Amino acid sequence: MNPSGLTGRLAVLLSLFLLADTAQAQRLVGVVIGVHDGDTLTLLTDDRQTLKVRLAKIDAPELSQAYGQAAKRELSDVAYHRRVTVEYAQQDRYGRLIGHVDVGGQDVNLAQVAKGLAWVYRQYSNDPVFIQAERTAQASHLGLWQDPNPIAPWDFRHTEDAR
């Protein structure tokens, strides 16, 4: 390979490294002022911004689905009117921040899965900690895992019942 080709490749690699570095998680602190369902909330930040946050790595049942109201109630019990930290690196197509929510040292996203009130959203995550929490909840028949045939929300959204 000639020296200019190597230099060009190094420049591309350096650019990719710098782009990856800018995609690192950002942190927000604020108070939860709304809970929409088992995986979405509204945050009022310390600088008075109102932002919707979608909990990363999980998908909770839809509100009209079995355990949907229970998932919302649990998220509300844990986070509503509480001071939280949100770490995020991206937004979804609806403009919501995709983030990890921490309340007093508790990973709220992981807690929803561990309590059987959300699935690991495998389309977006293969985190072994979350997968193990889901397996444990399922083996213990917690929350939605009490149902002999629970329907994942991504499947439920395509049914007549969701319309």
PyMOL CGO cylinders between C-alpha atoms (Angstrom):
from pymol import cmd
from pymol.cgo import CYLINDER

trace = [
    CYLINDER, 0.00, 0.00, 0.00, 1.38, 3.43, -0.84, 0.3, 1, 1, 1, 1, 1, 1,
    CYLINDER, 1.38, 3.43, -0.84, 1.88, 6.02, 1.92, 0.3, 1, 1, 1, 1, 1, 1,
    CYLINDER, 1.88, 6.02, 1.92, -0.95, 8.26, 0.73, 0.3, 1, 1, 1, 1, 1, 1,
    CYLINDER, -0.95, 8.26, 0.73, -3.38, 5.33, 0.85, 0.3, 1, 1, 1, 1, 1, 1,
    CYLINDER, -3.38, 5.33, 0.85, -2.35, 4.54, 4.41, 0.3, 1, 1, 1, 1, 1, 1,
    CYLINDER, -2.35, 4.54, 4.41, -2.68, 8.20, 5.40, 0.3, 1, 1, 1, 1, 1, 1,
    CYLINDER, -2.68, 8.20, 5.40, -6.17, 8.31, 3.91, 0.3, 1, 1, 1, 1, 1, 1,
    CYLINDER, -6.17, 8.31, 3.91, -7.23, 5.20, 5.81, 0.3, 1, 1, 1, 1, 1, 1,
    CYLINDER, -7.23, 5.20, 5.81, -5.83, 6.60, 9.04, 0.3, 1, 1, 1, 1, 1, 1,
    CYLINDER, -5.83, 6.60, 9.04, -7.73, 9.83, 8.48, 0.3, 1, 1, 1, 1, 1, 1,
    CYLINDER, -7.73, 9.83, 8.48, -10.98, 7.88, 7.97, 0.3, 1, 1, 1, 1, 1, 1,
    CYLINDER, -10.98, 7.88, 7.97, -10.38, 5.81, 11.12, 0.3, 1, 1, 1, 1, 1, 1,
    CYLINDER, -10.38, 5.81, 11.12, -9.60, 8.95, 13.13, 0.3, 1, 1, 1, 1, 1, 1,
    CYLINDER, -9.60, 8.95, 13.13, -12.80, 10.57, 11.86, 0.3, 1, 1, 1, 1, 1, 1,
    CYLINDER, -12.80, 10.57, 11.86, -14.85, 7.53, 12.83, 0.3, 1, 1, 1, 1, 1, 1,
    CYLINDER, -14.85, 7.53, 12.83, -13.26, 7.50, 16.27, 0.3, 1, 1, 1, 1, 1, 1,
    CYLINDER, -13.26, 7.50, 16.27, -14.07, 11.19, 16.78, 0.3, 1, 1, 1, 1, 1, 1,
    CYLINDER, -14.07, 11.19, 16.78, -17.67, 10.67, 15.60, 0.3, 1, 1, 1, 1, 1, 1,
    CYLINDER, -17.67, 10.67, 15.60, -18.11, 7.72, 17.97, 0.3, 1, 1, 1, 1, 1, 1,
    CYLINDER, -18.11, 7.72, 17.97, -16.77, 9.82, 20.83, 0.3, 1, 1, 1, 1, 1, 1,
    CYLINDER, -16.77, 9.82, 20.83, -19.37, 12.54, 20.22, 0.3, 1, 1, 1, 1, 1, 1,
    CYLINDER, -19.37, 12.54, 20.22, -22.15, 9.93, 20.40, 0.3, 1, 1, 1, 1, 1, 1,
    CYLINDER, -22.15, 9.93, 20.40, -21.36, 9.18, 24.03, 0.3, 1, 1, 1, 1, 1, 1,
    CYLINDER, -21.36, 9.18, 24.03, -24.11, 9.49, 26.56, 0.3, 1, 1, 1, 1, 1, 1,
    CYLINDER, -24.11, 9.49, 26.56, -25.18, 12.87, 27.81, 0.3, 1, 1, 1, 1, 1, 1,
    CYLINDER, -25.18, 12.87, 27.81, -26.67, 13.39, 31.23, 0.3, 1, 1, 1, 1, 1, 1,
    CYLINDER, -26.67, 13.39, 31.23, -29.75, 15.33, 32.31, 0.3, 1, 1, 1, 1, 1, 1,
    CYLINDER, -29.75, 15.33, 32.31, -31.10, 15.85, 35.80, 0.3, 1, 1, 1, 1, 1, 1,
    CYLINDER, -31.10, 15.85, 35.80, -34.64, 16.85, 36.62, 0.3, 1, 1, 1, 1, 1, 1,
    CYLINDER, -34.64, 16.85, 36.62, -38.00, 15.89, 38.04, 0.3, 1, 1, 1, 1, 1, 1,
    CYLINDER, -38.00, 15.89, 38.04, -40.44, 13.49, 36.39, 0.3, 1, 1, 1, 1, 1, 1,
    CYLINDER, -40.44, 13.49, 36.39, -43.66, 15.41, 35.77, 0.3, 1, 1, 1, 1, 1, 1,
    CYLINDER, -43.66, 15.41, 35.77, -45.52, 12.80, 33.75, 0.3, 1, 1, 1, 1, 1, 1,
    CYLINDER, -45.52, 12.80, 33.75, -45.66, 9.06, 33.18, 0.3, 1, 1, 1, 1, 1, 1,
    CYLINDER, -45.66, 9.06, 33.18, -47.28, 8.08, 29.89, 0.3, 1, 1, 1, 1, 1, 1,
    CYLINDER, -47.28, 8.08, 29.89, -46.97, 4.30, 30.08, 0.3, 1, 1, 1, 1, 1, 1,
    CYLINDER, -46.97, 4.30, 30.08, -44.55, 1.67, 31.38, 0.3, 1, 1, 1, 1, 1, 1,
    CYLINDER, -44.55, 1.67, 31.38, -41.61, 2.90, 29.33, 0.3, 1, 1, 1, 1, 1, 1,
    CYLINDER, -41.61, 2.90, 29.33, -42.15, 6.61, 28.64, 0.3, 1, 1, 1, 1, 1, 1,
    CYLINDER, -42.15, 6.61, 28.64, -42.06, 9.64, 30.93, 0.3, 1, 1, 1, 1, 1, 1,
    CYLINDER, -42.06, 9.64, 30.93, -41.81, 13.43, 30.82, 0.3, 1, 1, 1, 1, 1, 1,
    CYLINDER, -41.81, 13.43, 30.82, -38.89, 15.14, 32.50, 0.3, 1, 1, 1, 1, 1, 1,
    CYLINDER, -38.89, 15.14, 32.50, -38.67, 18.75, 33.64, 0.3, 1, 1, 1, 1, 1, 1,
    CYLINDER, -38.67, 18.75, 33.64, -34.95, 19.46, 33.59, 0.3, 1, 1, 1, 1, 1, 1,
    CYLINDER, -34.95, 19.46, 33.59, -33.13, 21.73, 35.99, 0.3, 1, 1, 1, 1, 1, 1,
    CYLINDER, -33.13, 21.73, 35.99, -32.91, 24.33, 33.21, 0.3, 1, 1, 1, 1, 1, 1,
    CYLINDER, -32.91, 24.33, 33.21, -36.74, 24.19, 32.78, 0.3, 1, 1, 1, 1, 1, 1,
    CYLINDER, -36.74, 24.19, 32.78, -36.89, 22.12, 29.58, 0.3, 1, 1, 1, 1, 1, 1,
    CYLINDER, -36.89, 22.12, 29.58, -39.72, 19.63, 29.22, 0.3, 1, 1, 1, 1, 1, 1,
    CYLINDER, -39.72, 19.63, 29.22, -38.54, 16.47, 27.47, 0.3, 1, 1, 1, 1, 1, 1,
    CYLINDER, -38.54, 16.47, 27.47, -40.08, 13.08, 26.74, 0.3, 1, 1, 1, 1, 1, 1,
    CYLINDER, -40.08, 13.08, 26.74, -37.88, 10.13, 27.63, 0.3, 1, 1, 1, 1, 1, 1,
    CYLINDER, -37.88, 10.13, 27.63, -38.31, 6.60, 26.29, 0.3, 1, 1, 1, 1, 1, 1,
    CYLINDER, -38.31, 6.60, 26.29, -36.63, 4.04, 28.55, 0.3, 1, 1, 1, 1, 1, 1,
    CYLINDER, -36.63, 4.04, 28.55, -33.79, 2.38, 26.61, 0.3, 1, 1, 1, 1, 1, 1,
    CYLINDER, -33.79, 2.38, 26.61, -33.49, -1.37, 26.07, 0.3, 1, 1, 1, 1, 1, 1,
    CYLINDER, -33.49, -1.37, 26.07, -37.06, -2.18, 27.15, 0.3, 1, 1, 1, 1, 1, 1,
    CYLINDER, -37.06, -2.18, 27.15, -40.57, -2.35, 25.75, 0.3, 1, 1, 1, 1, 1, 1,
    CYLINDER, -40.57, -2.35, 25.75, -43.46, -2.34, 28.22, 0.3, 1, 1, 1, 1, 1, 1,
    CYLINDER, -43.46, -2.34, 28.22, -46.94, -3.62, 27.40, 0.3, 1, 1, 1, 1, 1, 1,
    CYLINDER, -46.94, -3.62, 27.40, -49.24, -1.14, 25.68, 0.3, 1, 1, 1, 1, 1, 1,
    CYLINDER, -49.24, -1.14, 25.68, -51.76, 0.53, 27.99, 0.3, 1, 1, 1, 1, 1, 1,
    CYLINDER, -51.76, 0.53, 27.99, -54.63, -1.43, 26.39, 0.3, 1, 1, 1, 1, 1, 1,
    CYLINDER, -54.63, -1.43, 26.39, -52.69, -4.67, 26.74, 0.3, 1, 1, 1, 1, 1, 1,
    CYLINDER, -52.69, -4.67, 26.74, -52.56, -7.02, 29.75, 0.3, 1, 1, 1, 1, 1, 1,
    CYLINDER, -52.56, -7.02, 29.75, -50.17, -5.58, 32.36, 0.3, 1, 1, 1, 1, 1, 1,
    CYLINDER, -50.17, -5.58, 32.36, -49.95, -2.24, 30.53, 0.3, 1, 1, 1, 1, 1, 1,
    CYLINDER, -49.95, -2.24, 30.53, -51.65, -0.34, 33.35, 0.3, 1, 1, 1, 1, 1, 1,
    CYLINDER, -51.65, -0.34, 33.35, -49.56, -2.21, 35.95, 0.3, 1, 1, 1, 1, 1, 1,
    CYLINDER, -49.56, -2.21, 35.95, -46.35, -1.25, 34.14, 0.3, 1, 1, 1, 1, 1, 1,
    CYLINDER, -46.35, -1.25, 34.14, -47.41, 2.40, 34.05, 0.3, 1, 1, 1, 1, 1, 1,
    CYLINDER, -47.41, 2.40, 34.05, -48.40, 2.34, 37.72, 0.3, 1, 1, 1, 1, 1, 1,
    CYLINDER, -48.40, 2.34, 37.72, -45.03, 0.86, 38.74, 0.3, 1, 1, 1, 1, 1, 1,
    CYLINDER, -45.03, 0.86, 38.74, -43.06, 3.41, 36.72, 0.3, 1, 1, 1, 1, 1, 1,
    CYLINDER, -43.06, 3.41, 36.72, -45.17, 6.15, 38.27, 0.3, 1, 1, 1, 1, 1, 1,
    CYLINDER, -45.17, 6.15, 38.27, -44.67, 4.78, 41.81, 0.3, 1, 1, 1, 1, 1, 1,
    CYLINDER, -44.67, 4.78, 41.81, -40.90, 4.71, 41.29, 0.3, 1, 1, 1, 1, 1, 1,
    CYLINDER, -40.90, 4.71, 41.29, -40.32, 7.91, 39.32, 0.3, 1, 1, 1, 1, 1, 1,
    CYLINDER, -40.32, 7.91, 39.32, -43.26, 10.38, 39.38, 0.3, 1, 1, 1, 1, 1, 1,
    CYLINDER, -43.26, 10.38, 39.38, -42.38, 13.63, 41.15, 0.3, 1, 1, 1, 1, 1, 1,
    CYLINDER, -42.38, 13.63, 41.15, -38.94, 12.20, 41.87, 0.3, 1, 1, 1, 1, 1, 1,
    CYLINDER, -38.94, 12.20, 41.87, -35.59, 13.68, 41.00, 0.3, 1, 1, 1, 1, 1, 1,
    CYLINDER, -35.59, 13.68, 41.00, -33.94, 11.49, 38.37, 0.3, 1, 1, 1, 1, 1, 1,
    CYLINDER, -33.94, 11.49, 38.37, -30.84, 11.31, 36.23, 0.3, 1, 1, 1, 1, 1, 1,
    CYLINDER, -30.84, 11.31, 36.23, -31.23, 10.40, 32.57, 0.3, 1, 1, 1, 1, 1, 1,
    CYLINDER, -31.23, 10.40, 32.57, -28.31, 9.27, 30.46, 0.3, 1, 1, 1, 1, 1, 1,
    CYLINDER, -28.31, 9.27, 30.46, -29.03, 9.30, 26.74, 0.3, 1, 1, 1, 1, 1, 1,
    CYLINDER, -29.03, 9.30, 26.74, -27.18, 9.22, 23.44, 0.3, 1, 1, 1, 1, 1, 1,
    CYLINDER, -27.18, 9.22, 23.44, -29.96, 9.44, 20.87, 0.3, 1, 1, 1, 1, 1, 1,
    CYLINDER, -29.96, 9.44, 20.87, -33.56, 10.29, 20.04, 0.3, 1, 1, 1, 1, 1, 1,
    CYLINDER, -33.56, 10.29, 20.04, -36.21, 8.10, 18.45, 0.3, 1, 1, 1, 1, 1, 1,
    CYLINDER, -36.21, 8.10, 18.45, -38.26, 8.97, 15.39, 0.3, 1, 1, 1, 1, 1, 1,
    CYLINDER, -38.26, 8.97, 15.39, -40.85, 10.68, 17.64, 0.3, 1, 1, 1, 1, 1, 1,
    CYLINDER, -40.85, 10.68, 17.64, -38.26, 13.04, 19.14, 0.3, 1, 1, 1, 1, 1, 1,
    CYLINDER, -38.26, 13.04, 19.14, -38.11, 11.29, 22.51, 0.3, 1, 1, 1, 1, 1, 1,
    CYLINDER, -38.11, 11.29, 22.51, -34.75, 10.86, 24.18, 0.3, 1, 1, 1, 1, 1, 1,
    CYLINDER, -34.75, 10.86, 24.18, -33.80, 7.19, 24.47, 0.3, 1, 1, 1, 1, 1, 1,
    CYLINDER, -33.80, 7.19, 24.47, -32.27, 6.91, 27.91, 0.3, 1, 1, 1, 1, 1, 1,
    CYLINDER, -32.27, 6.91, 27.91, -31.47, 5.14, 31.10, 0.3, 1, 1, 1, 1, 1, 1,
    CYLINDER, -31.47, 5.14, 31.10, -33.31, 6.54, 34.09, 0.3, 1, 1, 1, 1, 1, 1,
    CYLINDER, -33.31, 6.54, 34.09, -31.79, 6.42, 37.55, 0.3, 1, 1, 1, 1, 1, 1,
    CYLINDER, -31.79, 6.42, 37.55, -33.75, 7.20, 40.72, 0.3, 1, 1, 1, 1, 1, 1,
    CYLINDER, -33.75, 7.20, 40.72, -31.64, 7.22, 43.87, 0.3, 1, 1, 1, 1, 1, 1,
    CYLINDER, -31.64, 7.22, 43.87, -29.17, 4.72, 42.45, 0.3, 1, 1, 1, 1, 1, 1,
    CYLINDER, -29.17, 4.72, 42.45, -31.84, 2.38, 41.02, 0.3, 1, 1, 1, 1, 1, 1,
    CYLINDER, -31.84, 2.38, 41.02, -31.74, 1.59, 37.28, 0.3, 1, 1, 1, 1, 1, 1,
    CYLINDER, -31.74, 1.59, 37.28, -35.43, 2.08, 36.52, 0.3, 1, 1, 1, 1, 1, 1,
    CYLINDER, -35.43, 2.08, 36.52, -35.20, 0.46, 33.08, 0.3, 1, 1, 1, 1, 1, 1,
    CYLINDER, -35.20, 0.46, 33.08, -33.74, -2.73, 34.54, 0.3, 1, 1, 1, 1, 1, 1,
    CYLINDER, -33.74, -2.73, 34.54, -36.22, -2.70, 37.42, 0.3, 1, 1, 1, 1, 1, 1,
    CYLINDER, -36.22, -2.70, 37.42, -39.20, -2.72, 35.01, 0.3, 1, 1, 1, 1, 1, 1,
    CYLINDER, -39.20, -2.72, 35.01, -37.81, -5.87, 33.38, 0.3, 1, 1, 1, 1, 1, 1,
    CYLINDER, -37.81, -5.87, 33.38, -36.88, -7.51, 36.71, 0.3, 1, 1, 1, 1, 1, 1,
    CYLINDER, -36.88, -7.51, 36.71, -40.43, -6.97, 38.02, 0.3, 1, 1, 1, 1, 1, 1,
    CYLINDER, -40.43, -6.97, 38.02, -41.93, -8.60, 34.93, 0.3, 1, 1, 1, 1, 1, 1,
    CYLINDER, -41.93, -8.60, 34.93, -43.40, -5.35, 33.64, 0.3, 1, 1, 1, 1, 1, 1,
    CYLINDER, -43.40, -5.35, 33.64, -41.39, -5.03, 30.42, 0.3, 1, 1, 1, 1, 1, 1,
    CYLINDER, -41.39, -5.03, 30.42, -39.55, -7.13, 27.88, 0.3, 1, 1, 1, 1, 1, 1,
    CYLINDER, -39.55, -7.13, 27.88, -35.98, -6.60, 26.82, 0.3, 1, 1, 1, 1, 1, 1,
    CYLINDER, -35.98, -6.60, 26.82, -36.37, -4.91, 23.45, 0.3, 1, 1, 1, 1, 1, 1,
    CYLINDER, -36.37, -4.91, 23.45, -34.08, -7.29, 21.61, 0.3, 1, 1, 1, 1, 1, 1,
    CYLINDER, -34.08, -7.29, 21.61, -34.31, -5.35, 18.37, 0.3, 1, 1, 1, 1, 1, 1,
    CYLINDER, -34.31, -5.35, 18.37, -32.26, -2.69, 20.17, 0.3, 1, 1, 1, 1, 1, 1,
    CYLINDER, -32.26, -2.69, 20.17, -30.45, -4.52, 22.97, 0.3, 1, 1, 1, 1, 1, 1,
    CYLINDER, -30.45, -4.52, 22.97, -28.74, -7.77, 23.77, 0.3, 1, 1, 1, 1, 1, 1,
    CYLINDER, -28.74, -7.77, 23.77, -27.53, -6.60, 27.18, 0.3, 1, 1, 1, 1, 1, 1,
    CYLINDER, -27.53, -6.60, 27.18, -26.86, -9.79, 29.17, 0.3, 1, 1, 1, 1, 1, 1,
    CYLINDER, -26.86, -9.79, 29.17, -27.83, -8.15, 32.48, 0.3, 1, 1, 1, 1, 1, 1,
    CYLINDER, -27.83, -8.15, 32.48, -31.25, -7.22, 31.10, 0.3, 1, 1, 1, 1, 1, 1,
    CYLINDER, -31.25, -7.22, 31.10, -31.72, -10.62, 29.45, 0.3, 1, 1, 1, 1, 1, 1,
    CYLINDER, -31.72, -10.62, 29.45, -30.90, -12.39, 32.71, 0.3, 1, 1, 1, 1, 1, 1,
    CYLINDER, -30.90, -12.39, 32.71, -33.34, -10.16, 34.61, 0.3, 1, 1, 1, 1, 1, 1,
    CYLINDER, -33.34, -10.16, 34.61, -36.05, -11.06, 32.08, 0.3, 1, 1, 1, 1, 1, 1,
    CYLINDER, -36.05, -11.06, 32.08, -35.30, -14.78, 32.38, 0.3, 1, 1, 1, 1, 1, 1,
    CYLINDER, -35.30, -14.78, 32.38, -35.44, -14.58, 36.18, 0.3, 1, 1, 1, 1, 1, 1,
    CYLINDER, -35.44, -14.58, 36.18, -38.76, -12.70, 36.11, 0.3, 1, 1, 1, 1, 1, 1,
    CYLINDER, -38.76, -12.70, 36.11, -40.14, -15.24, 33.66, 0.3, 1, 1, 1, 1, 1, 1,
    CYLINDER, -40.14, -15.24, 33.66, -38.97, -18.22, 35.74, 0.3, 1, 1, 1, 1, 1, 1,
    CYLINDER, -38.97, -18.22, 35.74, -40.50, -16.60, 38.85, 0.3, 1, 1, 1, 1, 1, 1,
    CYLINDER, -40.50, -16.60, 38.85, -43.79, -15.85, 37.03, 0.3, 1, 1, 1, 1, 1, 1,
    CYLINDER, -43.79, -15.85, 37.03, -43.60, -12.16, 37.92, 0.3, 1, 1, 1, 1, 1, 1,
    CYLINDER, -43.60, -12.16, 37.92, -45.91, -9.59, 36.35, 0.3, 1, 1, 1, 1, 1, 1,
    CYLINDER, -45.91, -9.59, 36.35, -46.72, -10.33, 32.73, 0.3, 1, 1, 1, 1, 1, 1,
    CYLINDER, -46.72, -10.33, 32.73, -45.00, -13.70, 33.05, 0.3, 1, 1, 1, 1, 1, 1,
    CYLINDER, -45.00, -13.70, 33.05, -48.02, -14.91, 35.04, 0.3, 1, 1, 1, 1, 1, 1,
    CYLINDER, -48.02, -14.91, 35.04, -49.82, -15.06, 31.71, 0.3, 1, 1, 1, 1, 1, 1,
    CYLINDER, -49.82, -15.06, 31.71, -49.30, -18.46, 30.04, 0.3, 1, 1, 1, 1, 1, 1,
    CYLINDER, -49.30, -18.46, 30.04, -48.96, -16.78, 26.62, 0.3, 1, 1, 1, 1, 1, 1,
    CYLINDER, -48.96, -16.78, 26.62, -47.87, -13.17, 27.03, 0.3, 1, 1, 1, 1, 1, 1,
    CYLINDER, -47.87, -13.17, 27.03, -47.82, -11.14, 23.84, 0.3, 1, 1, 1, 1, 1, 1,
    CYLINDER, -47.82, -11.14, 23.84, -44.82, -8.90, 23.32, 0.3, 1, 1, 1, 1, 1, 1,
    CYLINDER, -44.82, -8.90, 23.32, -45.81, -5.27, 22.69, 0.3, 1, 1, 1, 1, 1, 1,
    CYLINDER, -45.81, -5.27, 22.69, -44.10, -5.21, 19.27, 0.3, 1, 1, 1, 1, 1, 1,
    CYLINDER, -44.10, -5.21, 19.27, -46.41, -8.08, 18.26, 0.3, 1, 1, 1, 1, 1, 1,
    CYLINDER, -46.41, -8.08, 18.26, -49.48, -6.65, 20.02, 0.3, 1, 1, 1, 1, 1, 1,
    CYLINDER, -49.48, -6.65, 20.02, -49.15, -3.36, 18.08, 0.3, 1, 1, 1, 1, 1, 1,
    CYLINDER, -49.15, -3.36, 18.08, -49.87, -5.31, 14.88, 0.3, 1, 1, 1, 1, 1, 1,
    CYLINDER, -49.87, -5.31, 14.88, -53.11, -6.91, 16.14, 0.3, 1, 1, 1, 1, 1, 1,
    CYLINDER, -53.11, -6.91, 16.14, -56.74, -5.84, 15.91, 0.3, 1, 1, 1, 1, 1, 1,
    CYLINDER, -56.74, -5.84, 15.91, -56.81, -5.27, 19.70, 0.3, 1, 1, 1, 1, 1, 1,
    CYLINDER, -56.81, -5.27, 19.70, -54.22, -2.52, 19.40, 0.3, 1, 1, 1, 1, 1, 1,
    CYLINDER, -54.22, -2.52, 19.40, -56.31, -0.49, 16.94, 0.3, 1, 1, 1, 1, 1, 1,
]
cmd.load_cgo(trace, "trace")
